[in-house]
Amino acid sequence: MRNLRERVRELVTRERVADAEVRRLGARAVPHLIEVFQTASGELGNRQRRLALYALGVLGTDEAVDFLIATAEDDAVEGWLQRAAVRSLGPAEQPRAVAYLTSLLERADLSNRQSAAMALEHSGDPRAIRALEEAAASDPDERIRQRVRKSLAETERDRG
């Protein structure tokens, strides 16, 4: 049987990964995913880093959430990777992730507010719904207000 590090490295070379497969790797995969993010390079490396961020969000451990928030805040990280880290916090289902995403809705630039709204749309936390309702009513950008209203309507349909 392949070791965990090899399984993580194989996983992040794919086009897409299934949440269930990431969860099967378990929390022990978090350091390996962080290593992939930190060492990947080139065109394939960009996909590997994006998938590593996504998998960290799916796993949602304290260490994973800490890394995603640090990556989102790190000005040395390329903007698209910062936004990918923000979006990856949505499935983390951790109160700290929801609190961070909510704070971004109130203080971030347009692209990070959009990423935070997208992440909150995928969170099952009731506080995320409240934050989205506030953004739908008060965000300074009409595009974000429209996107959030559409997401809230879809969420309501799915519940009803």
Backbone as CSV, one residue per row, in Angstrom:
resi,resn,N_x,N_y,N_z,CA_x,CA_y,CA_z,C_x,C_y,C_z
1,MET,0.840,-1.193,0.000,0.000,0.000,0.000,0.882,1.254,0.000
2,ARG,0.498,2.202,-0.823,1.267,3.439,-0.913,1.161,4.218,0.387
3,ASN,2.206,4.953,0.703,2.138,5.751,1.922,1.280,7.003,1.683
4,LEU,0.917,7.646,2.757,-0.006,8.781,2.693,0.551,9.926,1.852
5,ARG,1.825,10.205,1.990,2.431,11.297,1.219,2.280,11.038,-0.283
6,GLU,2.527,9.810,-0.715,2.379,9.464,-2.128,0.931,9.582,-2.578
7,ARG,0.010,9.150,-1.732,-1.416,9.251,-2.077,-1.842,10.708,-2.231
8,VAL,-1.343,11.588,-1.353,-1.662,13.020,-1.462,-1.080,13.580,-2.748
9,ARG,0.153,13.257,-3.037,0.795,13.766,-4.259,0.060,13.298,-5.517
10,GLU,-0.427,12.078,-5.514,-1.190,11.570,-6.663,-2.536,12.294,-6.758
11,LEU,-3.162,12.507,-5.646,-4.474,13.155,-5.619,-4.429,14.548,-6.256
12,VAL,-3.421,15.325,-5.934,-3.378,16.709,-6.409,-2.890,16.853,-7.839
13,THR,-2.610,15.739,-8.520,-2.239,15.828,-9.939,-3.455,15.694,-10.845
14,ARG,-4.597,15.399,-10.271,-5.818,15.207,-11.061,-6.447,16.541,-11.440
15,GLU,-7.412,16.457,-12.332,-8.185,17.645,-12.698,-9.123,18.055,-11.572
16,ARG,-9.760,17.050,-10.957,-10.722,17.285,-9.867,-10.566,16.171,-8.840
17,VAL,-11.019,16.471,-7.625,-11.019,15.437,-6.584,-12.382,15.431,-5.897
18,ALA,-12.792,14.248,-5.495,-14.073,14.097,-4.800,-13.875,14.328,-3.307
19,ASP,-14.838,15.009,-2.693,-14.763,15.283,-1.262,-14.596,13.997,-0.456
20,ALA,-15.333,12.957,-0.830,-15.259,11.692,-0.087,-13.846,11.116,-0.125
21,GLU,-13.189,11.252,-1.256,-11.826,10.735,-1.359,-10.870,11.525,-0.473
22,VAL,-11.061,12.833,-0.433,-10.228,13.668,0.441,-10.462,13.276,1.897
23,ARG,-11.724,13.101,2.275,-12.037,12.742,3.665,-11.440,11.393,4.051
24,ARG,-11.372,10.477,3.098,-10.762,9.176,3.388,-9.286,9.317,3.736
25,LEU,-8.617,10.314,3.182,-7.212,10.540,3.532,-7.074,10.925,5.001
26,GLY,-8.029,11.705,5.499,-8.054,12.069,6.909,-7.131,13.214,7.276
27,ALA,-7.212,13.586,8.530,-6.473,14.736,9.053,-4.963,14.568,8.941
28,ARG,-4.491,13.329,8.920,-3.043,13.113,8.790,-2.505,13.606,7.449
29,ALA,-3.381,13.861,6.490,-2.942,14.346,5.181,-2.649,15.843,5.183
30,VAL,-3.111,16.562,6.191,-2.969,18.028,6.199,-1.520,18.470,6.032
31,PRO,-0.560,17.967,6.797,0.828,18.423,6.588,1.341,18.142,5.178
32,HIS,0.915,17.050,4.586,1.348,16.722,3.217,0.723,17.679,2.204
33,LEU,-0.525,18.051,2.435,-1.169,19.022,1.546,-0.498,20.386,1.657
34,ILE,-0.144,20.772,2.862,0.573,22.037,3.055,1.923,21.981,2.351
35,GLU,2.599,20.849,2.456,3.884,20.681,1.775,3.718,20.820,0.259
36,VAL,2.685,20.214,-0.298,2.430,20.336,-1.736,2.247,21.804,-2.094
37,PHE,1.443,22.518,-1.324,1.209,23.932,-1.617,2.522,24.707,-1.610
38,GLN,3.361,24.427,-0.642,4.595,25.194,-0.480,5.685,24.842,-1.475
39,THR,5.631,23.648,-2.061,6.736,23.216,-2.926,6.369,23.098,-4.407
40,ALA,5.089,23.078,-4.735,4.684,22.907,-6.134,5.103,24.122,-6.956
41,SER,5.422,23.883,-8.220,5.819,24.992,-9.089,5.398,24.693,-10.523
42,GLY,5.457,25.704,-11.350,5.123,25.566,-12.756,3.623,25.447,-12.988
43,GLU,3.254,25.154,-14.216,1.840,25.063,-14.595,1.118,23.951,-13.829
44,LEU,1.716,22.775,-13.763,1.125,21.690,-12.990,1.068,22.070,-11.508
45,GLY,2.067,22.773,-11.057,2.106,23.220,-9.664,0.950,24.121,-9.301
46,ASN,0.513,24.953,-10.239,-0.639,25.819,-9.967,-1.879,24.990,-9.673
47,ARG,-2.111,23.954,-10.464,-3.258,23.080,-10.214,-3.085,22.338,-8.897
48,GLN,-1.878,21.864,-8.635,-1.618,21.147,-7.388,-1.869,22.046,-6.180
49,ARG,-1.429,23.278,-6.247,-1.645,24.202,-5.116,-3.126,24.482,-4.929
50,ARG,-3.847,24.687,-6.037,-5.291,24.940,-5.935,-6.007,23.741,-5.333
51,LEU,-5.672,22.542,-5.794,-6.303,21.335,-5.255,-5.901,21.085,-3.805
52,ALA,-4.677,21.413,-3.449,-4.250,21.263,-2.051,-5.075,22.186,-1.154
53,LEU,-5.303,23.423,-1.594,-6.134,24.346,-0.813,-7.552,23.809,-0.675
54,TYR,-8.091,23.323,-1.779,-9.451,22.775,-1.748,-9.539,21.613,-0.756
55,ALA,-8.574,20.687,-0.837,-8.583,19.524,0.053,-8.442,19.943,1.511
56,LEU,-7.641,20.956,1.779,-7.514,21.457,3.154,-8.861,21.949,3.669
57,GLY,-9.610,22.633,2.815,-10.940,23.094,3.211,-11.884,21.944,3.488
58,VAL,-11.838,20.924,2.664,-12.701,19.756,2.867,-12.368,19.084,4.195
59,LEU,-11.084,18.969,4.505,-10.693,18.333,5.763,-11.070,19.212,6.958
60,GLY,-10.886,20.524,6.822,-11.376,21.474,7.816,-10.830,21.346,9.222
61,THR,-9.660,20.777,9.393,-9.075,20.683,10.735,-8.604,22.068,11.181
62,ASP,-8.274,22.195,12.465,-7.740,23.464,12.963,-6.500,23.875,12.177
63,GLU,-5.598,22.918,11.967,-4.362,23.209,11.231,-4.667,23.647,9.798
64,ALA,-5.623,22.990,9.155,-5.986,23.345,7.785,-6.587,24.743,7.730
65,VAL,-7.498,25.053,8.635,-8.130,26.380,8.663,-7.085,27.456,8.951
66,ASP,-6.189,27.187,9.901,-5.116,28.152,10.189,-4.291,28.431,8.933
67,PHE,-3.950,27.376,8.198,-3.140,27.545,6.993,-3.911,28.316,5.919
68,LEU,-5.177,27.997,5.729,-5.980,28.692,4.712,-6.109,30.179,5.035
69,ILE,-6.362,30.501,6.288,-6.477,31.919,6.675,-5.135,32.618,6.497
70,ALA,-4.052,31.982,6.928,-2.725,32.584,6.768,-2.404,32.806,5.293
71,THR,-2.765,31.862,4.443,-2.526,31.994,3.009,-3.346,33.136,2.429
72,ALA,-4.601,33.237,2.849,-5.467,34.314,2.362,-4.950,35.683,2.773
73,GLU,-4.280,35.758,3.899,-3.775,37.036,4.426,-2.357,37.361,3.973
74,ASP,-1.678,36.416,3.364,-0.266,36.578,3.018,-0.121,37.340,1.706
75,ASP,0.349,38.576,1.784,0.509,39.402,0.584,1.581,38.870,-0.362
76,ALA,2.431,37.963,0.104,3.444,37.367,-0.767,2.845,36.274,-1.656
77,VAL,1.635,35.836,-1.342,0.941,34.814,-2.129,0.188,35.504,-3.260
78,GLU,0.248,34.911,-4.447,-0.464,35.484,-5.595,-1.943,35.639,-5.278
79,GLY,-2.558,36.696,-5.821,-3.955,37.017,-5.526,-4.929,35.886,-5.815
80,TRP,-4.740,35.181,-6.934,-5.682,34.109,-7.265,-5.593,32.978,-6.251
81,LEU,-4.401,32.752,-5.686,-4.265,31.725,-4.649,-4.844,32.205,-3.322
82,GLN,-4.716,33.492,-3.039,-5.353,34.031,-1.837,-6.867,33.821,-1.933
83,ARG,-7.444,34.138,-3.096,-8.891,33.960,-3.272,-9.287,32.485,-3.220
84,ALA,-8.440,31.599,-3.753,-8.717,30.161,-3.674,-8.708,29.700,-2.214
85,ALA,-7.803,30.241,-1.425,-7.764,29.898,0.002,-9.042,30.361,0.691
86,VAL,-9.507,31.556,0.349,-10.753,32.071,0.931,-11.913,31.156,0.557
87,ARG,-12.036,30.834,-0.727,-13.145,29.965,-1.170,-13.074,28.583,-0.520
88,SER,-11.865,28.098,-0.261,-11.698,26.776,0.339,-12.171,26.720,1.784
89,LEU,-12.336,27.858,2.414,-12.823,27.877,3.795,-14.309,27.547,3.892
90,GLY,-15.059,27.639,2.808,-16.495,27.372,2.841,-16.863,26.000,3.358
91,PRO,-16.283,24.942,2.799,-16.649,23.607,3.277,-16.001,23.219,4.602
92,ALA,-15.145,24.066,5.165,-14.435,23.707,6.394,-15.388,23.486,7.572
93,GLU,-16.543,24.134,7.551,-17.559,23.956,8.595,-16.994,24.184,9.990
94,GLN,-16.181,25.198,10.118,-15.632,25.564,11.417,-16.081,26.975,11.754
95,PRO,-16.485,27.219,12.990,-16.912,28.565,13.368,-15.864,29.632,13.069
96,ARG,-14.581,29.300,13.259,-13.518,30.275,12.987,-13.452,30.628,11.500
97,ALA,-13.709,29.643,10.636,-13.708,29.897,9.192,-14.874,30.813,8.827
98,VAL,-16.052,30.543,9.380,-17.227,31.386,9.105,-16.985,32.807,9.613
99,ALA,-16.401,32.930,10.799,-16.123,34.260,11.353,-15.146,35.027,10.459
100,TYR,-14.121,34.349,9.971,-13.158,34.999,9.092,-13.820,35.435,7.784
101,LEU,-14.598,34.540,7.184,-15.281,34.874,5.928,-16.251,36.034,6.120
102,THR,-16.949,36.051,7.228,-17.869,37.146,7.523,-17.109,38.460,7.644
103,SER,-15.953,38.421,8.282,-15.162,39.651,8.413,-14.692,40.143,7.044
104,LEU,-14.397,39.219,6.129,-13.985,39.630,4.780,-15.123,40.347,4.044
105,LEU,-16.346,39.926,4.280,-17.482,40.591,3.634,-17.568,42.051,4.034
106,GLU,-17.056,42.356,5.201,-17.155,43.718,5.717,-15.936,44.572,5.416
107,ARG,-14.791,43.951,5.097,-13.574,44.755,5.003,-12.740,44.555,3.745
108,ALA,-12.997,43.535,2.994,-12.099,43.174,1.898,-12.410,43.941,0.612
109,ASP,-11.456,43.864,-0.305,-11.687,44.432,-1.627,-12.735,43.592,-2.348
110,LEU,-13.154,44.063,-3.501,-14.246,43.429,-4.236,-13.994,41.946,-4.500
111,SER,-12.830,41.585,-5.025,-12.599,40.190,-5.391,-12.579,39.284,-4.159
112,ASN,-12.035,39.751,-3.051,-12.051,38.923,-1.839,-13.438,38.875,-1.212
113,ARG,-14.230,39.935,-1.335,-15.619,39.875,-0.867,-16.403,38.863,-1.695
114,GLN,-16.162,38.845,-3.009,-16.826,37.854,-3.857,-16.419,36.440,-3.450
115,SER,-15.138,36.231,-3.208,-14.664,34.907,-2.794,-15.260,34.512,-1.447
116,ALA,-15.346,35.460,-0.523,-15.934,35.172,0.788,-17.412,34.828,0.642
117,ALA,-18.115,35.556,-0.205,-19.540,35.265,-0.424,-19.706,33.874,-1.026
118,MET,-18.860,33.515,-1.988,-18.931,32.185,-2.595,-18.680,31.102,-1.550
119,ALA,-17.718,31.337,-0.685,-17.408,30.346,0.351,-18.564,30.213,1.333
120,LEU,-19.143,31.329,1.743,-20.253,31.283,2.695,-21.477,30.604,2.085
121,GLU,-21.643,30.727,0.787,-22.763,30.066,0.115,-22.695,28.554,0.288
122,HIS,-21.492,28.024,0.442,-21.312,26.576,0.540,-21.168,26.095,1.979
123,SER,-21.309,27.009,2.909,-21.211,26.645,4.320,-22.591,26.276,4.839
124,GLY,-22.647,25.276,5.669,-23.920,24.890,6.249,-24.222,25.614,7.551
125,ASP,-23.366,26.523,7.951,-23.506,27.228,9.223,-24.590,28.300,9.133
126,PRO,-25.544,28.336,10.088,-26.602,29.362,10.065,-26.058,30.790,10.122
127,ARG,-24.898,30.984,10.746,-24.300,32.328,10.779,-23.894,32.783,9.383
128,ALA,-23.569,31.825,8.519,-23.216,32.169,7.143,-24.430,32.741,6.423
129,ILE,-25.595,32.161,6.655,-26.821,32.663,6.022,-27.099,34.089,6.489
130,ARG,-26.953,34.333,7.787,-27.174,35.693,8.307,-26.200,36.689,7.679
131,ALA,-24.938,36.290,7.559,-23.938,37.175,6.952,-24.272,37.458,5.492
132,LEU,-24.740,36.442,4.787,-25.121,36.638,3.383,-26.350,37.540,3.275
133,GLU,-27.292,37.382,4.182,-28.482,38.256,4.164,-28.080,39.709,4.376
134,GLU,-27.137,39.934,5.287,-26.645,41.305,5.505,-25.934,41.831,4.262
135,ALA,-25.120,40.985,3.632,-24.414,41.411,2.422,-25.392,41.704,1.293
136,ALA,-26.450,40.907,1.203,-27.455,41.132,0.154,-28.127,42.479,0.332
137,ALA,-28.227,42.931,1.544,-28.897,44.206,1.814,-27.951,45.397,1.792
138,SER,-26.660,45.168,2.085,-25.824,46.343,2.320,-24.480,46.389,1.606
139,ASP,-24.096,45.361,0.854,-22.794,45.424,0.196,-22.776,46.607,-0.766
140,PRO,-21.673,47.342,-0.834,-21.611,48.505,-1.717,-21.616,48.169,-3.214
141,ASP,-21.379,46.917,-3.560,-21.329,46.536,-4.976,-22.581,45.753,-5.359
142,GLU,-23.285,46.232,-6.366,-24.531,45.604,-6.814,-24.317,44.161,-7.276
143,ARG,-23.161,43.878,-7.892,-22.898,42.507,-8.361,-22.878,41.516,-7.205
144,ILE,-22.287,41.917,-6.111,-22.247,41.026,-4.954,-23.647,40.885,-4.362
145,ARG,-24.367,41.987,-4.259,-25.737,41.911,-3.715,-26.589,40.978,-4.565
146,GLN,-26.485,41.056,-5.897,-27.266,40.187,-6.783,-26.855,38.725,-6.625
147,ARG,-25.568,38.480,-6.601,-25.077,37.105,-6.471,-25.550,36.491,-5.154
148,VAL,-25.451,37.251,-4.086,-25.833,36.738,-2.778,-27.339,36.501,-2.713
149,ARG,-28.129,37.410,-3.281,-29.584,37.205,-3.289,-29.952,35.937,-4.056
150,LYS,-29.291,35.706,-5.180,-29.543,34.487,-5.963,-29.178,33.246,-5.151
151,SER,-28.040,33.289,-4.491,-27.613,32.161,-3.674,-28.589,31.905,-2.531
152,LEU,-29.054,32.961,-1.883,-30.012,32.800,-0.786,-31.315,32.194,-1.289
153,ALA,-31.751,32.597,-2.478,-32.978,32.048,-3.044,-32.805,30.553,-3.343
154,GLU,-31.643,30.169,-3.868,-31.371,28.761,-4.147,-31.296,27.956,-2.859
155,THR,-30.698,28.527,-1.843,-30.605,27.854,-0.545,-31.987,27.636,0.027
156,GLU,-32.853,28.649,-0.088,-34.235,28.535,0.414,-35.001,27.463,-0.352
157,ARG,-34.825,27.400,-1.682,-35.468,26.372,-2.497,-35.032,24.977,-2.079
158,ASP,-33.722,24.841,-1.827,-33.187,23.539,-1.438,-33.742,23.089,-0.084
159,ARG,-33.972,24.018,0.799,-34.513,23.699,2.130,-35.989,23.346,2.061
160,GLY,-36.719,24.073,1.212,-38.180,23.979,1.168,-38.676,22.805,0.450
